[in-house]
């Protein structure tokens, strides 16, 4: 009976999102992209993809920032179509997906307010998926205290702010600590929500969210090296879930260098294989030469989990997985474009292939 009810509520949208998945760039298409010599060549190759209509009116030469913006526009248009045609409970699940983008947008506005920048200008830099109806009201705030009060009243993020931050914290804490504190609360809430959706959504999303929690745990650990963040405060930023919770998190909170991080990760089968060939000197973004960073390997692991979610039916995980795969595809395209524009063709294959 669950399958019957699922098709009544979300069968049409599941068909749409599986169609979106089939439009993702394939390995032969990536090969064609990497052989381009100019941005115009790249634009011509992308004319055979789902990005064609969003790029066709862009004048030459096209910058990588413009390319990234137009590709993001394509993603947003497809996701908003899903939202516009969704009813409960799928609409709430799609709303939960956008909360992470909302956090990044609000943190950007907090940063602008702290540095007395015109927050109206910052709205253009906010991610479209992180917009909410009352977001322009945040730009009226002239102090952090006013902004905090507005967020508590007019934002879907009110619960996360109320639970873990005060107005004084926004003034006193490093902005990255604020961001990680909010993302921690969001991940824990999203995980609990998915567990109440029943199988197979619960188990599929549990694997994906646990990996994201582990990725954030490792990144927080590495990025705290050489900073004023104490080890106790570092531990407070870790999400209280994941494959490494709680034992490995307790140990990661006490480490001082990358070698100690590697020693802990190697005790987990899924992460030991991931460390092979990883450049420990490059922990985020694509690294030079043929080396891959730890961040690249986490992205590869996430891609595999998101691909696997399409092997099952009658669950909401496909909506989250498609969005994450699409984001990875955009990162790949922008990476290839950057290598072409900077004439760094020796690094052009350092992307995470999807299909």
QUIGI-V831448 format. One record per run of one state. SS is the DSSP state (H for helix, E for strand, C for the rest). FROM is the first residue (numbers start at 1). TO is the last residue. Records with the same first field share a line. If there is no record, write none. Layout:
BEGIN
SS=FROM-TO ; FROM-TO
END
This chain:
BEGIN
C=1-1 ; 23-26 ; 35-38 ; 47-51 ; 56-63 ; 85-89 ; 115-118 ; 126-127 ; 131-134 ; 139-143 ; 155-157 ; 165-166 ; 173-174 ; 196-200 ; 224-230 ; 238-246 ; 253-257 ; 266-268 ; 276-277 ; 279-291 ; 293-293 ; 310-316 ; 342-344 ; 348-355
H=2-22 ; 27-34 ; 39-46 ; 52-55 ; 64-84 ; 90-114 ; 119-125 ; 128-130 ; 135-138 ; 144-154 ; 158-164 ; 167-172 ; 175-195 ; 201-223 ; 231-237 ; 247-252 ; 258-265 ; 269-275 ; 294-309 ; 317-341 ; 345-347
E=278-278 ; 292-292
END
